[in-house]
Amino acid sequence: MFELILHRLLSDYHLLSATTIDPRIKNATYYINEHYPDNITVGILAEQANLNTVYFGKLFKETTDSTCKESSIASASTLLR
C-alpha cells in the first residue's frame, strides 16, 4: 500500500514538474484523481484525449511509468488512508 502511494506521489510530482508533458496525459491524470470511484477505462480516457485506445495507453505508460489502472488504484488507496 505504501509503495502505491509513494508511486502516485512521485508520478504526480513528475507530471507537475515536467514542462513538456503532453497536456492530454496531464488532463487524464487529473480526471483519474477526480473520478477514482467511477469505472474508468482506457477507452474513456482515450476518447477524451481524441486518441486511439492503444496509442493512449502506451503514451500514458511512457509518460507516467504506470498504467491507467495503477494510477486509478493509487488515487483510491490514497484517499482510503
C-alpha positions as CSV (number, residue, x, y, z in Angstrom):
1,M,0.0,0.0,0.0
2,F,2.8,2.4,0.9
3,E,4.5,1.7,-2.4
4,L,1.4,2.6,-4.3
5,I,1.0,5.9,-2.5
6,L,4.7,6.7,-2.9
7,H,4.5,5.8,-6.6
8,R,1.5,8.1,-7.1
9,L,3.1,11.0,-5.3
10,L,6.3,10.6,-7.4
11,S,4.2,10.3,-10.6
12,D,2.2,13.4,-9.7
13,Y,5.4,15.3,-8.9
14,H,7.0,14.1,-12.2
15,L,3.9,15.2,-14.2
16,L,3.7,18.6,-12.5
17,S,7.4,19.3,-12.7
18,A,7.7,18.4,-16.4
19,T,7.4,21.3,-18.7
20,T,6.9,19.4,-21.9
21,I,4.3,16.9,-20.6
22,D,1.6,16.1,-23.2
23,P,-1.5,18.1,-22.0
24,R,-3.7,15.1,-22.9
25,I,-1.9,12.9,-20.3
26,K,-1.9,15.7,-17.7
27,N,-5.7,16.0,-18.2
28,A,-6.1,12.2,-17.9
29,T,-4.3,12.1,-14.6
30,Y,-6.5,14.9,-13.3
31,Y,-9.5,13.0,-14.5
32,I,-8.4,9.9,-12.7
33,N,-7.8,11.7,-9.5
34,E,-11.2,13.3,-9.6
35,H,-13.2,10.2,-10.8
36,Y,-11.4,7.4,-9.0
37,P,-14.6,5.8,-7.7
38,D,-16.0,5.6,-11.2
39,N,-15.3,2.7,-13.6
40,I,-12.5,4.5,-15.5
41,T,-11.3,2.7,-18.6
42,V,-8.5,3.4,-21.0
43,G,-11.2,3.8,-23.6
44,I,-12.9,6.7,-21.7
45,L,-9.6,8.5,-21.2
46,A,-8.5,7.9,-24.8
47,E,-11.8,9.2,-26.1
48,Q,-11.4,12.4,-24.1
49,A,-7.9,12.8,-25.5
50,N,-9.1,12.1,-29.0
51,L,-6.6,9.3,-29.3
52,N,-6.7,5.6,-30.3
53,T,-7.0,3.5,-27.2
54,V,-3.8,1.5,-27.8
55,Y,-1.8,4.6,-28.5
56,F,-3.2,6.4,-25.5
57,G,-2.3,3.5,-23.2
58,K,1.2,3.4,-24.5
59,L,1.6,7.2,-24.2
60,F,0.2,7.2,-20.7
61,K,2.6,4.4,-19.6
62,E,5.6,6.1,-21.2
63,T,4.8,9.4,-19.6
64,T,3.8,8.3,-16.1
65,D,5.6,5.0,-15.6
66,S,2.3,3.4,-14.6
67,T,-0.8,2.2,-16.4
68,C,-4.2,3.9,-16.1
69,K,-5.4,1.2,-13.8
70,E,-2.4,1.5,-11.5
71,S,-2.9,5.3,-11.3
72,S,-6.6,4.8,-10.5
73,I,-5.9,2.3,-7.8
74,A,-3.2,4.6,-6.3
75,S,-5.7,7.5,-6.3
76,A,-8.3,5.5,-4.5
77,S,-5.9,4.0,-2.0
78,T,-4.5,7.4,-1.0
79,L,-8.0,8.6,-0.1
80,L,-8.8,5.4,1.9
81,R,-5.9,6.1,4.4
